């Protein structure tokens, strides 16, 4: 993998309901990724409990919850940031 290339590739997004969504991610890097927090847009950060481990060469899914007082909508774009324990930040612009 070349330096600067993202190691977690977004494969699929599923809207579970108006407050929950599922993102399927593929780890195309050489090392595992331990995901421990996320944010939607510029709002506050949320923590995965427990953190989500995606081994190198594997796929995994994370479940995110809408911020209090907001909802996910079909056809609406959302900017999602996910942090790993290695300090890596992954950006995903998704449309539900």
C-alpha positions as CSV (number, residue, x, y, z in Angstrom):
1,X,0.0,0.0,0.0
2,X,1.4,3.4,-0.9
3,X,1.9,6.0,1.8
4,X,-1.0,8.4,2.0
5,X,-3.6,6.0,0.6
6,X,-6.5,5.2,2.9
7,X,-6.4,1.7,4.4
8,X,-10.1,1.4,5.2
9,X,-12.2,1.4,2.0
10,X,-16.0,2.0,2.3
11,X,-17.8,-0.9,0.7
12,X,-21.4,-0.4,1.6
13,X,-23.7,1.8,3.6
14,X,-27.1,0.7,5.0
15,X,-29.7,2.8,6.7
16,X,-31.0,0.7,9.5
17,X,-33.6,3.2,10.7
18,X,-33.7,7.0,11.0
19,X,-31.2,7.0,13.9
20,X,-28.8,4.1,13.0
21,X,-26.7,3.2,10.0
22,X,-24.2,0.5,9.2
23,X,-21.0,1.0,7.2
24,X,-19.2,-2.0,5.8
25,X,-15.4,-1.3,5.6
26,X,-12.6,-3.3,4.0
27,X,-9.1,-3.1,5.5
28,X,-6.8,-3.0,2.5
29,X,-3.8,-2.1,4.6
30,X,-1.0,-4.3,6.1
31,X,-2.0,-3.9,9.7
32,X,-5.2,-4.3,11.7
33,X,-7.3,-1.2,12.5
34,X,-8.9,-0.8,15.9
35,X,-11.7,1.8,15.5
36,X,-12.7,3.5,18.7
37,X,-14.6,6.8,17.9
38,X,-16.5,8.5,15.1
39,X,-18.2,11.8,14.4
40,X,-21.0,12.9,12.0
41,X,-20.3,16.3,10.4
42,X,-19.0,18.8,12.8
43,X,-20.9,17.5,15.8
44,X,-19.5,15.8,18.9
45,X,-17.6,12.5,18.8
46,X,-19.0,9.2,19.8
47,X,-17.2,6.1,21.0
48,X,-17.6,2.5,19.9
49,X,-18.1,0.3,22.9
50,X,-16.3,-2.0,22.5
51,X,-13.8,-0.7,19.9
52,X,-14.2,-2.4,16.5
53,X,-11.3,-4.5,15.2
54,X,-10.8,-5.0,11.5
55,X,-7.9,-7.3,10.6
56,X,-5.7,-6.6,7.6
57,X,-7.3,-8.0,4.4
58,X,-10.7,-8.5,6.1
59,X,-14.0,-6.7,6.1
60,X,-15.9,-5.5,9.1
61,X,-18.9,-3.3,9.8
62,X,-19.5,-0.4,12.2
63,X,-22.8,0.9,13.4
64,X,-23.2,4.6,13.9
65,X,-25.9,6.4,15.6
66,X,-27.3,9.8,14.6
67,X,-26.5,12.7,16.9
68,X,-29.2,13.5,19.6
69,X,-32.0,15.6,18.0
70,X,-31.1,14.6,14.4
71,X,-32.0,11.8,12.1
72,X,-30.6,10.1,9.0
73,X,-32.7,10.6,5.8
74,X,-32.8,8.8,2.5
75,X,-31.1,10.8,-0.2
76,X,-29.3,13.0,2.3
77,X,-25.4,13.2,2.4
78,X,-23.5,12.9,5.6
79,X,-19.8,13.5,6.4
80,X,-18.5,10.7,8.7
81,X,-15.1,10.6,10.3
82,X,-13.7,7.5,12.0
83,X,-10.6,7.4,14.2
84,X,-8.3,4.4,14.8
85,X,-6.1,3.6,17.8
86,X,-3.1,4.4,15.5
87,X,-4.2,8.0,15.3
88,X,-5.5,7.6,11.7
89,X,-8.5,9.5,10.6
90,X,-10.8,8.2,7.9
91,X,-13.3,10.5,6.1
92,X,-16.4,9.1,4.3
93,X,-19.0,11.2,2.5
94,X,-22.1,8.9,2.3
95,X,-25.5,9.2,0.9
96,X,-28.3,7.2,2.6
